[in-house]
């Protein structure tokens, strides 16, 4: 867990720094690119941590409750090409809260890594 926590934190930190730059330098297309650049590594990290036998933080649980449904809706959108209004509203709301949750997830990764950091 110590090695994973270290690499996970630095990977998440890297992508949370790169993501906004894609938005700044790519214009409107960078807005969507930002969500995939930051969100994909976080989704992978979230799913890996899901199978660890460690205690989950409230922030980790909150992240899963609000972000995983967004990924499910995006997957449905790619397969169905048409979504109902409710899913559209959820995606619109996600545009507002996703950046906050992404930053919170990186903070949670740091809190997991912090105890191991002093052992190195």
N, CA, C and O of each residue as an XYZ file, in Angstrom:
480
protein
N       0.826     -1.195      0.000
C       0.000      0.000      0.000
C       0.866      1.252      0.000
O       0.495      2.268     -0.588
N       2.023      1.181      0.660
C       2.887      2.352      0.753
C       3.350      2.800     -0.629
O       3.308      3.989     -0.945
N       3.784      1.868     -1.437
C       4.251      2.211     -2.780
C       3.109      2.728     -3.642
O       3.263      3.715     -4.362
N       1.966      2.059     -3.565
C       0.822      2.526     -4.342
C       0.412      3.923     -3.922
O       0.140      4.764     -4.779
N       0.358      4.195     -2.620
C      -0.053      5.514     -2.124
C       0.882      6.600     -2.635
O       0.440      7.685     -3.012
N       2.161      6.305     -2.646
C       3.134      7.288     -3.126
C       2.930      7.587     -4.603
O       2.789      8.746     -4.992
N       2.913      6.550     -5.419
C       2.764      6.757     -6.859
C       1.397      7.331     -7.199
O       1.278      8.176     -8.086
N       0.385      6.882     -6.511
C      -0.966      7.383     -6.773
C      -1.041      8.877     -6.501
O      -1.602      9.624     -7.303
N      -0.491      9.318     -5.391
C      -0.530     10.747     -5.060
C       0.181     11.562     -6.130
O      -0.359     12.563     -6.603
N       1.381     11.151     -6.518
C       2.140     11.935     -7.489
C       1.505     11.892     -8.883
O       1.562     12.879     -9.616
N       0.917     10.784     -9.244
C       0.212     10.709    -10.538
C      -1.000     11.634    -10.534
O      -1.232     12.365    -11.496
N      -1.775     11.599     -9.444
C      -2.960     12.466     -9.352
C      -2.555     13.936     -9.349
O      -3.212     14.765     -9.978
N      -1.489     14.253     -8.651
C      -0.998     15.636     -8.613
C      -0.558     16.091    -10.004
O      -0.842     17.217    -10.413
N       0.130     15.218    -10.720
C       0.569     15.542    -12.074
C      -0.620     15.865    -12.976
O      -0.610     16.872    -13.684
N      -1.648     15.008    -12.951
C      -2.784     15.214    -13.835
C      -3.652     16.396    -13.423
O      -4.266     17.031    -14.281
N      -3.717     16.705    -12.140
C      -4.507     17.864    -11.719
C      -3.798     19.163    -12.114
O      -4.436     20.210    -12.216
N      -2.484     19.099    -12.334
C      -1.747     20.266    -12.824
C      -1.838     20.363    -14.342
O      -1.981     21.460    -14.881
N      -1.757     19.243    -15.030
C      -1.806     19.225    -16.499
C      -3.210     19.527    -17.026
O      -3.352     20.203    -18.045
N      -4.235     19.042    -16.354
C      -5.613     19.210    -16.820
C      -6.012     20.650    -17.065
O      -6.508     20.947    -18.152
N      -5.828     21.557    -16.131
C      -6.201     22.957    -16.386
C      -5.409     23.600    -17.520
O      -5.913     24.489    -18.206
N      -4.178     23.153    -17.717
C      -3.397     23.691    -18.828
C      -4.009     23.301    -20.167
O      -3.976     24.087    -21.114
N      -4.559     22.114    -20.257
C      -5.248     21.695    -21.485
C      -6.441     22.603    -21.733
O      -6.719     22.977    -22.873
N      -7.139     22.953    -20.674
C      -8.281     23.854    -20.793
C      -7.834     25.238    -21.252
O      -8.462     25.836    -22.126
N      -6.764     25.742    -20.674
C      -6.292     27.098    -20.990
C      -5.778     27.186    -22.421
O      -6.085     28.145    -23.129
N      -5.002     26.200    -22.853
C      -4.351     26.283    -24.154
C      -5.155     25.701    -25.315
O      -4.791     25.898    -26.474
N      -6.244     24.984    -25.019
C      -7.013     24.360    -26.106
C      -8.377     24.986    -26.322
O      -9.118     24.540    -27.199
N      -8.726     25.982    -25.570
C     -10.020     26.629    -25.754
C     -11.161     25.750    -25.292
O     -11.031     25.015    -24.314
N     -12.273     25.824    -25.989
C     -13.480     25.108    -25.595
C     -13.302     23.594    -25.636
O     -13.844     22.886    -24.787
N     -12.552     23.091    -26.609
C     -12.321     21.649    -26.655
C     -11.474     21.195    -25.462
O     -11.559     20.044    -25.034
N     -10.671     22.094    -24.940
C      -9.874     21.787    -23.766
C     -10.711     21.615    -22.522
O     -10.286     20.964    -21.568
N     -11.907     22.197    -22.523
C     -12.811     22.059    -21.388
C     -13.204     20.601    -21.197
O     -13.171     20.090    -20.077
N     -13.569     19.939    -22.265
C     -13.914     18.517    -22.198
C     -12.651     17.691    -21.978
O     -12.660     16.710    -21.235
N     -11.575     18.097    -22.629
C     -10.299     17.400    -22.467
C      -9.842     17.419    -21.011
O      -9.302     16.430    -20.514
N     -10.057     18.539    -20.330
C      -9.711     18.661    -18.917
C     -10.368     17.558    -18.099
O      -9.717     16.931    -17.264
N     -11.646     17.321    -18.333
C     -12.367     16.322    -17.557
C     -11.833     14.913    -17.798
O     -11.773     14.107    -16.870
N     -11.453     14.616    -19.008
C     -10.921     13.285    -19.287
C      -9.472     13.137    -18.819
O      -9.079     12.063    -18.364
N      -8.681     14.193    -18.923
C      -7.286     14.134    -18.468
C      -7.220     13.929    -16.963
O      -6.425     13.125    -16.476
N      -8.048     14.649    -16.229
C      -8.028     14.556    -14.770
C      -8.871     13.374    -14.291
O      -8.479     12.669    -13.362
N     -10.012     13.159    -14.915
C     -10.962     12.165    -14.431
C     -10.577     10.718    -14.665
O     -10.850      9.866    -13.820
N      -9.954     10.423    -15.782
C      -9.615      9.032    -16.083
C      -8.626      8.435    -15.087
O      -8.871      7.339    -14.583
N      -7.510      9.116    -14.782
C      -6.614      8.543    -13.762
C      -7.276      8.452    -12.384
O      -6.988      7.540    -11.609
N      -8.158      9.399    -12.089
C      -8.851      9.328    -10.805
C      -9.817      8.155    -10.760
O      -9.955      7.504     -9.724
N     -10.479      7.883    -11.856
C     -11.383      6.732    -11.906
C     -10.604      5.433    -11.719
O     -11.030      4.557    -10.966
N      -9.472      5.308    -12.396
C      -8.644      4.103    -12.264
C      -8.163      3.957    -10.819
O      -8.228      2.871    -10.242
N      -7.685      5.047    -10.246
C      -7.222      5.028     -8.862
C      -8.354      4.657     -7.909
O      -8.168      3.853     -6.995
N      -9.519      5.243     -8.127
C     -10.675      4.957     -7.277
C     -11.019      3.470     -7.323
O     -11.254      2.850     -6.286
N     -11.046      2.904     -8.521
C     -11.408      1.495     -8.659
C     -10.351      0.573     -8.052
O     -10.695     -0.468     -7.491
N      -9.085      0.933     -8.152
C      -8.035      0.127     -7.519
C      -8.182      0.169     -6.008
O      -8.120     -0.867     -5.346
N      -8.376      1.360     -5.460
C      -8.528      1.505     -4.002
C      -9.773      0.802     -3.488
O      -9.829      0.404     -2.324
N     -10.756      0.651     -4.335
C     -11.993     -0.010     -3.949
C     -11.733     -1.438     -3.475
O     -12.440     -1.943     -2.602
N     -10.728     -2.084     -4.045
C     -10.440     -3.473     -3.712
C      -9.407     -3.642     -2.604
O      -9.123     -4.767     -2.191
N      -8.842     -2.538     -2.118
C      -7.949     -2.622     -0.957
C      -8.776     -2.847      0.297
O      -9.903     -2.365      0.401
N      -8.225     -3.565      1.225
C      -8.924     -3.877      2.476
C      -8.671     -2.806      3.543
O      -8.643     -3.117      4.734
N      -8.491     -1.570      3.133
C      -8.256     -0.484      4.080
C      -9.557      0.266      4.341
O     -10.519      0.163      3.579
N      -9.562      1.017      5.430
C     -10.725      1.831      5.759
C     -10.831      2.988      4.763
O      -9.847      3.667      4.472
N     -12.018      3.193      4.258
C     -12.254      4.245      3.271
C     -12.614      5.547      3.988
O     -13.407      5.553      4.930
N     -12.024      6.640      3.528
C     -12.295      7.936      4.138
C     -13.664      8.450      3.674
O     -14.159      8.036      2.626
N     -14.269      9.345      4.450
C     -15.547      9.938      4.023
C     -15.426     10.676      2.692
O     -16.370     10.684      1.901
N     -14.279     11.292      2.441
C     -14.068     11.993      1.178
C     -14.031     11.019      0.003
O     -14.559     11.313     -1.069
N     -13.408      9.863      0.204
C     -13.362      8.821     -0.827
C     -14.778      8.327     -1.143
O     -15.137      8.152     -2.307
N     -15.565      8.109     -0.109
C     -16.941      7.640     -0.288
C     -17.783      8.697     -1.006
O     -18.549      8.372     -1.914
N     -17.640      9.958     -0.598
C     -18.380     11.045     -1.242
C     -17.990     11.163     -2.718
O     -18.843     11.373     -3.580
N     -16.702     11.026     -2.994
C     -16.226     11.074     -4.377
C     -16.910      9.989     -5.213
O     -17.380     10.242     -6.322
N     -16.952      8.791     -4.663
C     -17.587      7.690     -5.378
C     -19.069      7.917     -5.621
O     -19.588      7.565     -6.679
N     -19.749      8.503     -4.648
C     -21.190      8.725     -4.772
C     -21.510      9.755     -5.851
O     -22.504      9.611     -6.563
N     -20.680     10.792     -5.984
C     -21.020     11.842     -6.943
C     -20.323     11.710     -8.298
O     -20.798     12.278     -9.281
N     -19.222     10.984     -8.374
C     -18.484     10.912     -9.639
C     -18.759      9.628    -10.424
O     -18.849      9.676    -11.650
N     -18.890      8.513     -9.768
C     -19.123      7.251    -10.486
C     -20.397      7.302    -11.339
O     -20.376      6.811    -12.467
N     -21.504      7.875    -10.848
C     -22.679      7.975    -11.728
C     -22.415      8.798    -12.994
O     -23.000      8.525    -14.042
N     -21.551      9.790    -12.901
C     -21.221     10.590    -14.080
C     -20.515      9.722    -15.118
O     -20.818      9.806    -16.309
N     -19.575      8.889    -14.669
C     -18.883      8.002    -15.608
C     -19.838      6.985    -16.222
O     -19.703      6.636    -17.395
N     -20.785      6.516    -15.450
C     -21.781      5.579    -15.985
C     -22.626      6.265    -17.054
O     -22.909      5.679    -18.099
N     -23.029      7.507    -16.790
C     -23.831      8.257    -17.770
C     -23.018      8.517    -19.039
O     -23.551      8.418    -20.145
N     -21.742      8.846    -18.890
C     -20.887      9.066    -20.064
C     -20.761      7.778    -20.871
O     -20.793      7.811    -22.101
N     -20.620      6.646    -20.189
C     -20.552      5.360    -20.899
C     -21.858      5.083    -21.640
O     -21.839      4.601    -22.773
N     -22.981      5.382    -21.011
C     -24.282      5.211    -21.674
C     -24.378      6.135    -22.880
O     -24.877      5.737    -23.932
N     -23.906      7.355    -22.731
C     -23.945      8.316    -23.828
C     -23.139      7.831    -25.027
O     -23.558      8.013    -26.170
N     -21.981      7.212    -24.775
C     -21.167      6.704    -25.877
C     -21.797      5.501    -26.555
O     -21.540      5.256    -27.734
N     -22.618      4.744    -25.834
C     -23.221      3.563    -26.444
C     -24.600      3.847    -27.027
O     -24.954      3.293    -28.068
N     -25.374      4.691    -26.380
C     -26.755      4.929    -26.810
C     -26.914      6.135    -27.726
O     -27.847      6.171    -28.529
N     -26.040      7.112    -27.628
C     -26.093      8.347    -28.420
C     -27.300      9.228    -28.090
O     -27.465     10.295    -28.682
N     -28.127      8.800    -27.172
C     -29.282      9.609    -26.768
C     -29.548      9.339    -25.293
O     -29.630      8.188    -24.863
N     -29.678     10.398    -24.539
C     -29.966     10.243    -23.123
C     -31.192     11.066    -22.766
O     -31.529     12.033    -23.448
N     -31.848     10.672    -21.696
C     -33.021     11.434    -21.294
C     -32.588     12.698    -20.553
O     -31.405     12.892    -20.269
N     -33.560     13.549    -20.246
C     -33.268     14.842    -19.637
C     -32.575     14.724    -18.290
O     -31.679     15.514    -17.989
N     -32.971     13.754    -17.472
C     -32.373     13.618    -16.150
C     -30.866     13.403    -16.249
O     -30.098     14.037    -15.525
N     -30.442     12.514    -17.140
C     -29.015     12.264    -17.312
C     -28.304     13.526    -17.807
O     -27.177     13.809    -17.401
N     -28.959     14.269    -18.671
C     -28.386     15.524    -19.156
C     -28.191     16.522    -18.037
O     -27.173     17.212    -17.991
N     -29.156     16.608    -17.133
C     -29.034     17.521    -15.985
C     -27.911     17.088    -15.047
O     -27.191     17.925    -14.503
N     -27.767     15.798    -14.863
C     -26.679     15.300    -14.011
C     -25.329     15.666    -14.633
O     -24.416     16.093    -13.927
N     -25.203     15.501    -15.939
C     -23.944     15.859    -16.601
C     -23.673     17.353    -16.518
O     -22.526     17.764    -16.339
N     -24.706     18.164    -16.645
C     -24.535     19.618    -16.531
C     -24.093     19.992    -15.122
O     -23.213     20.835    -14.949
N     -24.694     19.374    -14.123
C     -24.299     19.649    -12.737
C     -22.869     19.179    -12.489
O     -22.125     19.801    -11.730
N     -22.492     18.084    -13.129
C     -21.142     17.547    -12.952
C     -20.085     18.523    -13.467
O     -18.963     18.546    -12.962
N     -20.436     19.323    -14.464
C     -19.488     20.317    -14.952
C     -19.117     21.304    -13.857
O     -18.018     21.858    -13.856
N     -20.033     21.518    -12.930
C     -19.779     22.462    -11.840
C     -19.044     21.829    -10.664
O     -18.113     22.425    -10.123
N     -19.450     20.634    -10.267
C     -18.860     20.064     -9.056
C     -17.664     19.140     -9.314
O     -16.926     18.837     -8.377
N     -17.456     18.697    -10.520
C     -16.340     17.789    -10.804
C     -14.966     18.381    -10.504
O     -14.133     17.685     -9.923
N     -14.690     19.631    -10.870
C     -13.365     20.173    -10.526
C     -13.110     20.223     -9.016
O     -11.991     19.988     -8.561
N     -14.146     20.526     -8.254
C     -14.005     20.558     -6.800
C     -13.732     19.149     -6.274
O     -12.861     18.953     -5.427
N     -14.474     18.181     -6.777
C     -14.280     16.799     -6.336
C     -12.915     16.260     -6.781
O     -12.303     15.460     -6.073
N     -12.438     16.698     -7.951
C     -11.118     16.264     -8.414
C     -10.031     16.770     -7.466
O      -9.120     16.024     -7.106
N     -10.127     18.029     -7.066
C      -9.157     18.587     -6.117
C      -9.272     17.888     -4.762
O      -8.262     17.616     -4.112
N     -10.493     17.601     -4.342
C     -10.702     16.904     -3.070
C     -10.107     15.498     -3.122
O      -9.578     15.011     -2.123
N     -10.193     14.846     -4.280
C      -9.641     13.502     -4.414
C      -8.117     13.531     -4.291
O      -7.527     12.651     -3.663
N      -7.490     14.524     -4.880
C      -6.033     14.644     -4.766
C      -5.656     14.896     -3.306
O      -4.663     14.354     -2.820
N      -6.433     15.705     -2.614
C      -6.196     15.963     -1.194
C      -6.339     14.667     -0.392
O      -5.552     14.412      0.520
N      -7.328     13.859     -0.725
C      -7.509     12.571     -0.054
C      -6.326     11.644     -0.330
O      -5.873     10.934      0.568
N      -5.827     11.648     -1.564
C      -4.646     10.847     -1.895
C      -3.447     11.294     -1.065
O      -2.654     10.469     -0.611
N      -3.322     12.613     -0.871
C      -2.229     13.109     -0.042
C      -2.390     12.655      1.404
O      -1.410     12.279      2.046
N      -3.601     12.686      1.917
C      -3.833     12.248      3.300
C      -3.525     10.766      3.487
O      -3.110     10.353      4.570
N      -3.721      9.975      2.459
C      -3.374      8.552      2.528
C      -1.855      8.376      2.469
O      -1.296      7.521      3.157
N      -1.202      9.177      1.656
C       0.250      9.079      1.470
C       1.025      9.679      2.643
O       2.126      9.216      2.942
N       0.484     10.692      3.310
C       1.187     11.429      4.352
C       1.792     10.541      5.452
O       2.955     10.750      5.796
N       1.074      9.569      6.020
C       1.717      8.739      7.052
C       2.895      7.917      6.520
O       3.865      7.675      7.237
N       2.801      7.495      5.273
C       3.900      6.713      4.684
C       5.100      7.598      4.344
O       6.244      7.143      4.339
N       4.817      8.868      4.060
C       5.868      9.803      3.688
C       6.906      9.942      4.802
O       8.103     10.037      4.527
N       6.463      9.953      6.030
C       7.393     10.112      7.149
C       8.222      8.838      7.381
O       9.258      8.887      8.045
N       7.775      7.715      6.844
C       8.499      6.459      7.020
C       9.624      6.280      6.002
O      10.495      5.429      6.183
N       9.608      7.070      4.947
C      10.596      6.893      3.874
C      11.963      7.390      4.252
O      12.893      7.306      3.450
